């Protein structure tokens, strides 16, 4: 145990004190925030291109009014289309928009014609189609002499409010499933990233020590299995340290960036309300309900289980990465080939997780939440859906047992591969190494 602790300490301190680790840990949140700022700037910026469009409204659908917006300016013309086309070069217009007469009021299709030297840009096309569609609807309402109030009454919003079947049962709201799905998806993706990032880190560390032949010195006083476990635990501790630092730095830097950019949360909320036609009071009530739902989540069960699945998934996959690292030297191409069977279950698990969040009680979700290669990613994503106790217990026991088995199996491969040079590791060789005697 003392030797194992020494290896863990060495792995941890050797990595956290590296300039590359310190720089990466401090720079990554800055890059993330910079990316957020740049993306925000891109989406907030508007085109500086201006378009002056002549409108020929043959049926007076638009009634001489079309709102100028985002650098697009409309001018209604009473001249024939051919006259406008002949004078197009000297007119100063960039395009001519023609709205032909409506032959059938009950037709669902209507084509407008856009004359210009080139194709209309996407923003211009969307703007014109939206405005003409709204105007066409109003025009048809007037021509068909329909009652606007009655038509407005046809637009009904339907919500599903869950209720317990038994009196006194736990009540839920329409946001319960949505909040649970969001939390589950975040947890699943975090597991997905952790398995890839820190598992690969273990593999690179093993490859580095084997290439530098440091392992030959260490193996004289430490068993290979202790070396592998020390490396896995040490790298895992490094990863947790990095995640904790990021968890503190990213929110702080995001807040500073928002203040520096003059981001007004209240104004942004008003803009989003205006875009979606929501009542501000309804929006505020929805936010309060969402916060209440987050508070009602059984975090005392979910967080401990998340830690169990994180550790189980990390030990399971990182031990396999360590076994691959011991079987190859500095050939990353060979290492990538051998890691394909490890990567495939992880990738499949993320796709299954997406479906499991939508339908947590399906046969696929239940199977994937128990199958140990999928459960570290799938089960955390459906914990908010409150799976039955037998499913959680079975999943945890199977994951723990499988993790122990894979650590033992990888240790058998590691003890041979770490001291083997000049011979490429293959899956056939791995099978032989497992049964080698001490």
Secondary structure as GFF3:
##gff-version 3
##sequence-region A 1 438
A	DSSP	alpha_helix	2	16	.	.	.	ID=ss1
A	DSSP	alpha_helix	19	44	.	.	.	ID=ss2
A	DSSP	beta_strand	51	57	.	.	.	ID=ss3
A	DSSP	beta_strand	72	76	.	.	.	ID=ss4
A	DSSP	alpha_helix	81	86	.	.	.	ID=ss5
A	DSSP	alpha_helix	88	91	.	.	.	ID=ss6
A	DSSP	beta_strand	95	99	.	.	.	ID=ss7
A	DSSP	beta_strand	113	116	.	.	.	ID=ss8
A	DSSP	alpha_helix	122	143	.	.	.	ID=ss9
A	DSSP	alpha_helix	148	153	.	.	.	ID=ss10
A	DSSP	alpha_helix	176	212	.	.	.	ID=ss11
A	DSSP	alpha_helix	214	218	.	.	.	ID=ss12
A	DSSP	alpha_helix	224	260	.	.	.	ID=ss13
A	DSSP	alpha_helix	265	276	.	.	.	ID=ss14
A	DSSP	alpha_helix	280	296	.	.	.	ID=ss15
A	DSSP	alpha_helix	299	327	.	.	.	ID=ss16
A	DSSP	alpha_helix	332	358	.	.	.	ID=ss17
A	DSSP	alpha_helix	363	370	.	.	.	ID=ss18
A	DSSP	alpha_helix	372	382	.	.	.	ID=ss19
A	DSSP	three_ten_helix	383	385	.	.	.	ID=ss20
A	DSSP	alpha_helix	389	417	.	.	.	ID=ss21
A	DSSP	alpha_helix	427	434	.	.	.	ID=ss22
###
